[in-house]
Amino acid sequence: MPPQPQRDLPGPGTRQKVAERISAVVVTRRESIQNWTDGHFPKMYEHEDVDGGSAAPLAPDGYFLTADHVLERVKGGRHAFVIYHSDGRLITAKARVVWRSASADLALLQAPLQTPYFYRWTPPQRWLPVGTRIIHGGIATGFKPGSGKLATALSPEHAFTGARKFEIDIPLQPGDSGGPVVDAHGDLVGINSAVEFLVPMDTAFFVDSEGSRPNTRMIDDLIKRDRAQNSRVKATAE
């Protein structure tokens, strides 16, 4: 049986952590988006050639987790870029796709950036019961609502091998997909995936939002293997 949820609320310190790690993914035919981060960040998604969403930095060397559907149009000459908040400014870099899973709706990207502010996972051995207080860091609404709660319990990681879906009671909007779901201590629970509304007649009622939590050991292994491979490629090139 899962334990009772902790009653800790995400406070200013947790919200500061999320603000320091705010990140986005942009998919476009353009070769650079540098000019769009100069005061035009919220408007870039109005461009007809642009898709994207949010992301969560996972390591100090430019690894980001996002939702797989955010990268749906990474083909046919389109590029993926990440935008990362660093020292009060937004920095950008073209990213490459390390791993994708449509069934889990998760994707791992790497960009040539130093990302000193990044998320650590909630401990894999810890229960996350229904009612656990959370906030999210999606770029559309992450700083607007108050805290929410997990509507699905997440058991310790040793009980599963693949990714798991979970529900939260915070409505999401386009742009929030791929953003971090964070507990009261600022640790990463999972990634925003989808939102569900019930539409009887012409009035929509919010039902729940969905997130996805991967097997964190698998993600850590993917990052380690990719680092090693890139180190070998760089050494060969030199």
Secondary structure, 3 states (H helix, E strand, C coil): CCCCCCCCCCCHHHHHHHHHCCEEEEEECCCCCHHHHCCCHHHHHHCCCCEEEEEEECCCCCEEEECHHHHCCCCCCCEEEEEEEECCEEEEEEEEEEEEECCCCEEEEECCCCCCCCCCECCCCCCECCCCEEEECCCCCCCCCCCEEECCCECCHHHCCCCEEEEECCCCCCCCCCCEEEECCCCEEEEEEEEEEECCCCCCEEEEEEEEECCHHHHHHHHHHHHHHHHHHHHHHC
